[in-house]
Amino acid sequence: MVQVNLFFARHGQTDANAQQLLQGSGLNGPLSTVGRQQAAALGCGLRNENIDMIVASGMQRAIETAGHVLGHYQGLTMRTDPRLNEISWGIMDGASFKAADPLLKPVVQKWDSGDFDAKIEGGESVNDCRRR
């Protein structure tokens, strides 16, 4: 039996993260200075692992983060897959957590109760994400 090890990593910090903005697939900004440092540390931390493939979402922040890992592997390429993109928060993408809370909280409560079709206007539900 072949053993497969999977490493999952979240993207490094973006300015939207630092500003506590709701950042789904509607915001596609680069890493911040701190985020680039975090991605570089991830790359260094994984540099001695046996990695055969790197797959990132289509989001700039994820591609940039994965690129810091890729830099330690000669001859390896990165694939992007938009199915891995973050959920779309619709009209709330880019809003502050505080401003988004009145619309976000009821949707999350519905998810917690098993209604995975609930979503913010113009956004995606959990089931929408599963389907892609």
Secondary structure by P-SEA (a helix, b strand, c coil): cbbbbbbbbcccccccccccccccccccccccaaaaaaaaaaaaaacccccccccccccaaaaaaaaaaacccccbbbbbbccccccccccccccccccaaaaaaaaaaaaaaccccccccccccaaaaaac
